[in-house]
């Protein structure tokens, strides 16, 4: 599955910017989208591209919002892992923790079924 198909019109700021008004969308929708990106090995790439884009546009406020937002997602998925993630300084370490929690979310919330249904609807 391609990145565009997964995002399906979802704005990245709604996933990675806790302080943005676009973040108001459903938490289940966000977790499902992030878990699909993770399942297809695109999560790190998307986060890095997102940060790079805003760094190049000199939007430090948006780049700085990524880490707290990822920590927020970890806390929502598994509050016990929050402090482990919070103690990490490198973004890759936080992404790795989030990734493992998103794998669990993908499996326990039948996200694969959601993908199949959405693909059938779009055919």
VMD Tcl script that builds the backbone (N, CA, C; Angstrom):
set m [mol new atoms 369]
animate dup $m
set s [atomselect $m all]
$s set {name element resname resid chain x y z} {
  {N N UNK 1 A 0.843 -1.171 0.000}
  {CA C UNK 1 A 0.000 0.000 0.000}
  {C C UNK 1 A 0.895 1.243 0.000}
  {N N UNK 2 A 0.520 2.249 -0.768}
  {CA C UNK 2 A 1.309 3.465 -0.892}
  {C C UNK 2 A 0.912 4.484 0.168}
  {N N UNK 3 A 1.838 5.395 0.435}
  {CA C UNK 3 A 1.616 6.430 1.441}
  {C C UNK 3 A 0.347 7.233 1.157}
  {N N UNK 4 A 0.131 7.621 -0.088}
  {CA C UNK 4 A -1.060 8.410 -0.447}
  {C C UNK 4 A -2.352 7.640 -0.178}
  {N N UNK 5 A -2.324 6.343 -0.451}
  {CA C UNK 5 A -3.503 5.510 -0.212}
  {C C UNK 5 A -3.798 5.389 1.279}
  {N N UNK 6 A -2.744 5.312 2.071}
  {CA C UNK 6 A -2.922 5.187 3.522}
  {C C UNK 6 A -3.457 6.492 4.100}
  {N N UNK 7 A -2.848 7.591 3.703}
  {CA C UNK 7 A -3.252 8.885 4.259}
  {C C UNK 7 A -4.633 9.297 3.771}
  {N N UNK 8 A -4.963 8.977 2.544}
  {CA C UNK 8 A -6.310 9.160 2.004}
  {C C UNK 8 A -6.882 10.538 2.369}
  {N N UNK 9 A -6.077 11.565 2.116}
  {CA C UNK 9 A -6.516 12.937 2.354}
  {C C UNK 9 A -6.276 13.467 3.761}
  {N N UNK 10 A -5.708 12.661 4.628}
  {CA C UNK 10 A -5.421 13.097 6.000}
  {C C UNK 10 A -4.206 14.017 5.981}
  {N N UNK 11 A -4.313 15.144 6.648}
  {CA C UNK 11 A -3.194 16.078 6.736}
  {C C UNK 11 A -2.243 15.602 7.824}
  {N N UNK 12 A -0.946 15.642 7.515}
  {CA C UNK 12 A 0.035 15.151 8.470}
  {C C UNK 12 A 0.038 15.944 9.773}
  {N N UNK 13 A -0.286 17.224 9.705}
  {CA C UNK 13 A -0.324 18.005 10.948}
  {C C UNK 13 A -1.377 17.443 11.902}
  {N N UNK 14 A -2.408 16.823 11.375}
  {CA C UNK 14 A -3.429 16.234 12.251}
  {C C UNK 14 A -2.892 15.004 12.976}
  {N N UNK 15 A -1.764 14.456 12.509}
  {CA C UNK 15 A -1.152 13.292 13.150}
  {C C UNK 15 A 0.017 13.671 14.054}
  {N N UNK 16 A 0.766 14.724 13.679}
  {CA C UNK 16 A 2.037 15.001 14.335}
  {C C UNK 16 A 2.139 16.343 15.040}
  {N N UNK 17 A 1.063 17.114 15.108}
  {CA C UNK 17 A 1.133 18.419 15.759}
  {C C UNK 17 A 0.014 18.558 16.789}
  {N N UNK 18 A 0.344 18.199 17.993}
  {CA C UNK 18 A -0.587 18.217 19.113}
  {C C UNK 18 A -1.210 19.592 19.330}
  {N N UNK 19 A -0.491 20.638 18.941}
  {CA C UNK 19 A -0.929 22.007 19.200}
  {C C UNK 19 A -1.701 22.628 18.042}
  {N N UNK 20 A -1.921 21.877 16.998}
  {CA C UNK 20 A -2.612 22.370 15.803}
  {C C UNK 20 A -4.115 22.104 15.922}
  {N N UNK 21 A -4.919 23.002 15.393}
  {CA C UNK 21 A -6.373 22.800 15.434}
  {C C UNK 21 A -6.789 21.561 14.640}
  {N N UNK 22 A -5.968 21.151 13.671}
  {CA C UNK 22 A -6.277 19.970 12.858}
  {C C UNK 22 A -6.138 18.676 13.656}
  {N N UNK 23 A -5.507 18.752 14.823}
  {CA C UNK 23 A -5.292 17.562 15.651}
  {C C UNK 23 A -6.587 17.078 16.294}
  {N N UNK 24 A -7.648 17.817 16.152}
  {CA C UNK 24 A -8.911 17.527 16.821}
  {C C UNK 24 A -9.631 16.279 16.290}
  {N N UNK 25 A -9.159 15.700 15.208}
  {CA C UNK 25 A -9.836 14.523 14.648}
  {C C UNK 25 A -9.809 13.361 15.646}
  {N N UNK 26 A -10.586 12.362 15.350}
  {CA C UNK 26 A -10.744 11.199 16.225}
  {C C UNK 26 A -9.409 10.523 16.529}
  {N N UNK 27 A -9.217 10.199 17.803}
  {CA C UNK 27 A -8.001 9.501 18.206}
  {C C UNK 27 A -7.923 8.120 17.559}
  {N N UNK 28 A -9.056 7.446 17.408}
  {CA C UNK 28 A -9.060 6.137 16.753}
  {C C UNK 28 A -8.609 6.244 15.304}
  {N N UNK 29 A -9.057 7.291 14.611}
  {CA C UNK 29 A -8.638 7.489 13.223}
  {C C UNK 29 A -7.127 7.708 13.142}
  {N N UNK 30 A -6.610 8.504 14.064}
  {CA C UNK 30 A -5.164 8.772 14.076}
  {C C UNK 30 A -4.379 7.487 14.330}
  {N N UNK 31 A -4.802 6.742 15.342}
  {CA C UNK 31 A -4.078 5.506 15.685}
  {C C UNK 31 A -4.143 4.505 14.541}
  {N N UNK 32 A -5.304 4.412 13.908}
  {CA C UNK 32 A -5.450 3.488 12.782}
  {C C UNK 32 A -4.511 3.904 11.642}
  {N N UNK 33 A -4.493 5.190 11.319}
  {CA C UNK 33 A -3.641 5.676 10.234}
  {C C UNK 33 A -2.172 5.468 10.562}
  {N N UNK 34 A -1.780 5.809 11.768}
  {CA C UNK 34 A -0.380 5.617 12.167}
  {C C UNK 34 A -0.005 4.135 12.167}
  {N N UNK 35 A -0.916 3.283 12.615}
  {CA C UNK 35 A -0.600 1.843 12.642}
  {C C UNK 35 A -0.481 1.277 11.231}
  {N N UNK 36 A -1.256 1.799 10.299}
  {CA C UNK 36 A -1.142 1.344 8.906}
  {C C UNK 36 A 0.181 1.824 8.312}
  {N N UNK 37 A 0.523 3.083 8.541}
  {CA C UNK 37 A 1.823 3.583 8.073}
  {C C UNK 37 A 2.948 2.723 8.644}
  {N N UNK 38 A 2.859 2.414 9.918}
  {CA C UNK 38 A 3.869 1.592 10.570}
  {C C UNK 38 A 3.899 0.177 9.976}
  {N N UNK 39 A 2.741 -0.396 9.766}
  {CA C UNK 39 A 2.645 -1.754 9.218}
  {C C UNK 39 A 3.331 -1.869 7.857}
  {N N UNK 40 A 3.218 -0.828 7.064}
  {CA C UNK 40 A 3.834 -0.838 5.737}
  {C C UNK 40 A 5.235 -0.223 5.729}
  {N N UNK 41 A 5.812 -0.005 6.904}
  {CA C UNK 41 A 7.184 0.475 7.011}
  {C C UNK 41 A 7.385 1.922 6.603}
  {N N UNK 42 A 6.347 2.728 6.707}
  {CA C UNK 42 A 6.417 4.114 6.250}
  {C C UNK 42 A 6.444 5.137 7.384}
  {N N UNK 43 A 6.263 4.720 8.615}
  {CA C UNK 43 A 6.124 5.672 9.714}
  {C C UNK 43 A 7.363 6.557 9.869}
  {N N UNK 44 A 8.539 5.952 9.990}
  {CA C UNK 44 A 9.769 6.751 10.160}
  {C C UNK 44 A 9.976 7.694 8.986}
  {N N UNK 45 A 9.770 7.194 7.797}
  {CA C UNK 45 A 9.965 7.996 6.589}
  {C C UNK 45 A 9.034 9.208 6.590}
  {N N UNK 46 A 7.783 8.990 6.905}
  {CA C UNK 46 A 6.793 10.073 6.908}
  {C C UNK 46 A 7.149 11.115 7.962}
  {N N UNK 47 A 7.544 10.673 9.145}
  {CA C UNK 47 A 7.913 11.615 10.210}
  {C C UNK 47 A 9.138 12.418 9.801}
  {N N UNK 48 A 10.138 11.751 9.246}
  {CA C UNK 48 A 11.362 12.463 8.831}
  {C C UNK 48 A 11.071 13.463 7.721}
  {N N UNK 49 A 10.257 13.075 6.753}
  {CA C UNK 49 A 9.901 14.001 5.670}
  {C C UNK 49 A 9.106 15.184 6.199}
  {N N UNK 50 A 8.200 14.927 7.111}
  {CA C UNK 50 A 7.384 15.971 7.722}
  {C C UNK 50 A 8.271 16.980 8.448}
  {N N UNK 51 A 9.187 16.483 9.273}
  {CA C UNK 51 A 10.095 17.368 10.011}
  {C C UNK 51 A 11.010 18.137 9.067}
  {N N UNK 52 A 11.497 17.466 8.042}
  {CA C UNK 52 A 12.394 18.114 7.076}
  {C C UNK 52 A 11.668 19.259 6.358}
  {N N UNK 53 A 10.452 18.998 5.936}
  {CA C UNK 53 A 9.672 20.009 5.219}
  {C C UNK 53 A 9.523 21.279 6.052}
  {N N UNK 54 A 9.162 21.125 7.308}
  {CA C UNK 54 A 8.947 22.293 8.149}
  {C C UNK 54 A 10.257 22.910 8.637}
  {N N UNK 55 A 11.290 22.108 8.746}
  {CA C UNK 55 A 12.607 22.662 9.088}
  {C C UNK 55 A 13.092 23.555 7.949}
  {N N UNK 56 A 12.899 23.093 6.711}
  {CA C UNK 56 A 13.302 23.885 5.541}
  {C C UNK 56 A 12.489 25.177 5.432}
  {N N UNK 57 A 11.246 25.148 5.887}
  {CA C UNK 57 A 10.391 26.333 5.873}
  {C C UNK 57 A 10.565 27.186 7.132}
  {N N UNK 58 A 11.576 26.819 7.928}
  {CA C UNK 58 A 11.909 27.539 9.158}
  {C C UNK 58 A 10.730 27.643 10.122}
  {N N UNK 59 A 9.997 26.550 10.244}
  {CA C UNK 59 A 8.867 26.478 11.184}
  {C C UNK 59 A 9.272 25.625 12.379}
  {N N UNK 60 A 10.156 26.170 13.190}
  {CA C UNK 60 A 10.658 25.471 14.369}
  {C C UNK 60 A 9.525 25.062 15.305}
  {N N UNK 61 A 8.490 25.877 15.402}
  {CA C UNK 61 A 7.363 25.555 16.278}
  {C C UNK 61 A 6.703 24.240 15.880}
  {N N UNK 62 A 6.577 24.011 14.573}
  {CA C UNK 62 A 5.947 22.778 14.089}
  {C C UNK 62 A 6.885 21.591 14.286}
  {N N UNK 63 A 8.165 21.794 13.986}
  {CA C UNK 63 A 9.153 20.719 14.171}
  {C C UNK 63 A 9.233 20.334 15.644}
  {N N UNK 64 A 9.223 21.336 16.523}
  {CA C UNK 64 A 9.317 21.071 17.962}
  {C C UNK 64 A 8.072 20.369 18.516}
  {N N UNK 65 A 6.958 20.474 17.830}
  {CA C UNK 65 A 5.717 19.845 18.303}
  {C C UNK 65 A 5.677 18.340 18.032}
  {N N UNK 66 A 6.563 17.840 17.188}
  {CA C UNK 66 A 6.513 16.417 16.823}
  {C C UNK 66 A 6.808 15.517 18.017}
  {N N UNK 67 A 7.863 15.799 18.741}
  {CA C UNK 67 A 8.242 14.929 19.861}
  {C C UNK 67 A 7.143 14.833 20.917}
  {N N UNK 68 A 6.596 15.966 21.419}
  {CA C UNK 68 A 5.509 15.837 22.406}
  {C C UNK 68 A 4.282 15.112 21.850}
  {N N UNK 69 A 4.047 15.266 20.556}
  {CA C UNK 69 A 2.893 14.595 19.949}
  {C C UNK 69 A 3.118 13.091 19.896}
  {N N UNK 70 A 4.320 12.670 19.529}
  {CA C UNK 70 A 4.620 11.236 19.513}
  {C C UNK 70 A 4.526 10.661 20.928}
  {N N UNK 71 A 5.001 11.419 21.908}
  {CA C UNK 71 A 4.887 10.980 23.300}
  {C C UNK 71 A 3.420 10.873 23.725}
  {N N UNK 72 A 2.606 11.800 23.271}
  {CA C UNK 72 A 1.168 11.759 23.541}
  {C C UNK 72 A 0.559 10.477 22.970}
  {N N UNK 73 A 0.967 10.112 21.752}
  {CA C UNK 73 A 0.457 8.878 21.138}
  {C C UNK 73 A 0.901 7.649 21.940}
  {N N UNK 74 A 2.160 7.639 22.375}
  {CA C UNK 74 A 2.651 6.516 23.183}
  {C C UNK 74 A 1.817 6.414 24.462}
  {N N UNK 75 A 1.579 7.544 25.094}
  {CA C UNK 75 A 0.802 7.549 26.339}
  {C C UNK 75 A -0.612 7.022 26.120}
  {N N UNK 76 A -1.227 7.381 24.998}
  {CA C UNK 76 A -2.577 6.888 24.702}
  {C C UNK 76 A -2.588 5.394 24.415}
  {N N UNK 77 A -1.540 4.905 23.797}
  {CA C UNK 77 A -1.478 3.483 23.455}
  {C C UNK 77 A -1.100 2.620 24.649}
  {N N UNK 78 A -0.137 3.107 25.432}
  {CA C UNK 78 A 0.337 2.323 26.578}
  {C C UNK 78 A 0.961 3.269 27.598}
  {N N UNK 79 A 0.180 3.721 28.574}
  {CA C UNK 79 A 0.680 4.682 29.569}
  {C C UNK 79 A 1.953 4.211 30.286}
  {N N UNK 80 A 2.118 2.902 30.426}
  {CA C UNK 80 A 3.314 2.380 31.095}
  {C C UNK 80 A 4.584 2.650 30.288}
  {N N UNK 81 A 4.469 2.749 28.986}
  {CA C UNK 81 A 5.635 2.998 28.128}
  {C C UNK 81 A 5.961 4.495 28.002}
  {N N UNK 82 A 5.042 5.342 28.455}
  {CA C UNK 82 A 5.235 6.781 28.308}
  {C C UNK 82 A 6.539 7.256 28.935}
  {N N UNK 83 A 6.797 6.859 30.180}
  {CA C UNK 83 A 7.998 7.350 30.858}
  {C C UNK 83 A 9.271 6.803 30.240}
  {N N UNK 84 A 9.202 5.610 29.707}
  {CA C UNK 84 A 10.359 5.060 28.995}
  {C C UNK 84 A 10.630 5.915 27.756}
  {N N UNK 85 A 9.577 6.207 27.015}
  {CA C UNK 85 A 9.726 7.032 25.811}
  {C C UNK 85 A 10.145 8.450 26.176}
  {N N UNK 86 A 9.567 8.976 27.245}
  {CA C UNK 86 A 9.857 10.351 27.671}
  {C C UNK 86 A 11.334 10.526 28.016}
  {N N UNK 87 A 11.959 9.496 28.560}
  {CA C UNK 87 A 13.364 9.577 28.965}
  {C C UNK 87 A 14.325 9.514 27.772}
  {N N UNK 88 A 13.826 9.153 26.611}
  {CA C UNK 88 A 14.673 9.040 25.423}
  {C C UNK 88 A 14.923 10.424 24.827}
  {N N UNK 89 A 16.136 10.652 24.411}
  {CA C UNK 89 A 16.479 11.947 23.813}
  {C C UNK 89 A 16.390 11.914 22.291}
  {N N UNK 90 A 16.680 10.771 21.714}
  {CA C UNK 90 A 16.687 10.673 20.249}
  {C C UNK 90 A 15.288 10.371 19.727}
  {N N UNK 91 A 14.931 11.058 18.658}
  {CA C UNK 91 A 13.627 10.871 18.033}
  {C C UNK 91 A 13.456 9.421 17.570}
  {N N UNK 92 A 14.519 8.824 17.024}
  {CA C UNK 92 A 14.421 7.439 16.550}
  {C C UNK 92 A 14.037 6.472 17.668}
  {N N UNK 93 A 14.531 6.715 18.884}
  {CA C UNK 93 A 14.184 5.847 20.013}
  {C C UNK 93 A 12.698 5.972 20.356}
  {N N UNK 94 A 12.186 7.188 20.322}
  {CA C UNK 94 A 10.762 7.406 20.602}
  {C C UNK 94 A 9.911 6.765 19.507}
  {N N UNK 95 A 10.347 6.930 18.255}
  {CA C UNK 95 A 9.619 6.325 17.133}
  {C C UNK 95 A 9.612 4.803 17.261}
  {N N UNK 96 A 10.722 4.225 17.705}
  {CA C UNK 96 A 10.783 2.766 17.876}
  {C C UNK 96 A 9.785 2.285 18.925}
  {N N UNK 97 A 9.664 3.013 20.025}
  {CA C UNK 97 A 8.701 2.646 21.067}
  {C C UNK 97 A 7.278 2.789 20.527}
  {N N UNK 98 A 7.022 3.914 19.860}
  {CA C UNK 98 A 5.702 4.120 19.259}
  {C C UNK 98 A 5.400 3.024 18.241}
  {N N UNK 99 A 6.374 2.680 17.449}
  {CA C UNK 99 A 6.207 1.653 16.421}
  {C C UNK 99 A 5.787 0.315 17.031}
  {N N UNK 100 A 6.440 -0.076 18.113}
  {CA C UNK 100 A 6.085 -1.364 18.736}
  {C C UNK 100 A 4.661 -1.321 19.304}
  {N N UNK 101 A 4.256 -0.182 19.847}
  {CA C UNK 101 A 2.891 -0.049 20.359}
  {C C UNK 101 A 1.872 -0.017 19.223}
  {N N UNK 102 A 2.248 0.591 18.109}
  {CA C UNK 102 A 1.349 0.616 16.947}
  {C C UNK 102 A 1.187 -0.767 16.336}
  {N N UNK 103 A 2.226 -1.599 16.401}
  {CA C UNK 103 A 2.105 -2.987 15.930}
  {C C UNK 103 A 1.046 -3.714 16.748}
  {N N UNK 104 A 1.103 -3.520 18.049}
  {CA C UNK 104 A 0.119 -4.148 18.941}
  {C C UNK 104 A -1.283 -3.618 18.632}
  {N N UNK 105 A -1.388 -2.313 18.417}
  {CA C UNK 105 A -2.682 -1.700 18.079}
  {C C UNK 105 A -3.223 -2.294 16.783}
  {N N UNK 106 A -2.368 -2.430 15.777}
  {CA C UNK 106 A -2.764 -2.982 14.479}
  {C C UNK 106 A -3.379 -4.365 14.657}
  {N N UNK 107 A -2.728 -5.177 15.493}
  {CA C UNK 107 A -3.202 -6.555 15.712}
  {C C UNK 107 A -4.467 -6.623 16.566}
  {N N UNK 108 A -4.544 -5.822 17.608}
  {CA C UNK 108 A -5.659 -5.932 18.546}
  {C C UNK 108 A -6.915 -5.179 18.107}
  {N N UNK 109 A -6.791 -4.272 17.168}
  {CA C UNK 109 A -7.947 -3.490 16.729}
  {C C UNK 109 A -8.410 -3.841 15.315}
  {N N UNK 110 A -7.988 -5.002 14.831}
  {CA C UNK 110 A -8.429 -5.495 13.522}
  {C C UNK 110 A -8.267 -4.474 12.404}
  {N N UNK 111 A -7.127 -3.816 12.384}
  {CA C UNK 111 A -6.871 -2.803 11.358}
  {C C UNK 111 A -6.763 -3.453 9.980}
  {N N UNK 112 A -6.279 -4.687 9.918}
  {CA C UNK 112 A -6.193 -5.387 8.636}
  {C C UNK 112 A -7.578 -5.531 8.002}
  {N N UNK 113 A -8.591 -5.819 8.821}
  {CA C UNK 113 A -9.969 -5.911 8.321}
  {C C UNK 113 A -10.436 -4.568 7.777}
  {N N UNK 114 A -10.093 -3.497 8.486}
  {CA C UNK 114 A -10.447 -2.148 8.035}
  {C C UNK 114 A -9.837 -1.866 6.656}
  {N N UNK 115 A -8.575 -2.252 6.463}
  {CA C UNK 115 A -7.897 -2.025 5.177}
  {C C UNK 115 A -8.617 -2.791 4.065}
  {N N UNK 116 A -8.953 -4.053 4.335}
  {CA C UNK 116 A -9.649 -4.861 3.330}
  {C C UNK 116 A -10.993 -4.241 2.948}
  {N N UNK 117 A -11.742 -3.811 3.947}
  {CA C UNK 117 A -13.050 -3.186 3.674}
  {C C UNK 117 A -12.902 -1.905 2.884}
  {N N UNK 118 A -11.920 -1.091 3.232}
  {CA C UNK 118 A -11.696 0.172 2.524}
  {C C UNK 118 A -11.262 -0.079 1.091}
  {N N UNK 119 A -10.425 -1.091 0.889}
  {CA C UNK 119 A -9.978 -1.423 -0.466}
  {C C UNK 119 A -11.139 -1.919 -1.329}
  {N N UNK 120 A -12.029 -2.711 -0.754}
  {CA C UNK 120 A -13.201 -3.190 -1.478}
  {C C UNK 120 A -14.103 -2.026 -1.880}
  {N N UNK 121 A -14.253 -1.086 -0.973}
  {CA C UNK 121 A -15.115 0.074 -1.215}
  {C C UNK 121 A -14.556 0.947 -2.347}
  {N N UNK 122 A -13.214 1.015 -2.439}
  {CA C UNK 122 A -12.569 1.883 -3.434}
  {C C UNK 122 A -12.398 1.233 -4.799}
  {N N UNK 123 A -12.723 -0.055 -4.894}
  {CA C UNK 123 A -12.559 -0.756 -6.190}
  {C C UNK 123 A -13.718 -0.502 -7.114}
}
mol reanalyze $m
mol bondsrecalc $m
mol representation Tube
mol addrep $m
